[in-house]
Amino acid sequence: MSTLYRPCSITILALMFLCVSGAANAQANVERNVVYGMYSGLALLMDVYYPENPNGYGIVFVSGSGWTRELSLDAAPITQTGQEDVYAVPLAEAGYTVFNINHRAAPRFRHPAHLE
């Protein structure tokens, strides 16, 4: 069994490295600040991640702070919190078109603004 284990392990590791290097080569084109709506004269924006090899599916990604980051009036857009590197980019590399919404947030917009 051990004589078979080593060649199989090497083969599996080689395949894993090939898959990872192939995914790293896939690029996503990002179109930033696409207007998806208007509210009281304010443009509602999103970033769209277009995959190099689209699979025909789209994902609406609504990022947020999870109540761990202060969202002041001068804060960076929600779409620039670093979550796009963790979620949107890998999804686009997997072939999904990702719509990363920069939604209205407190303190400027309070409940029920998100429902309007």
C-alpha positions, 0 to 999 in steps of 0.5 A: 500500500505504501508503494502506491501511496507515494505516487498517488500523493505526488500526482494529487499534489501536482494536479492541485498546483495545476488547478491553483495556477490555472485559477490564478491566471484567470482575470476579472475585469472590474467596472467600478461605479456603475449606476444601478439606481437613483435615490433623491438625486444620489446615484446608487453604485456598484462594481461589476466583476466580469470573468474572463471565461463567463459561466452564464451565472451572476451573483449579487454580492452585498458587502457590509461591515458586519457592525465592525466598522464605523460608516461615517459620511467620509468613510470609504465605499462599502465596496472597498472594504477588502471583502471584494478580494475575499469574495468577489474576485475568486467568484469572478475567477470561477466564471461568475459575473459579480455585482458588488453593491455599494448600498446606502448605509447608516448614519446617513441613511437610517431604517427604513431607507434600505426598503425604499 
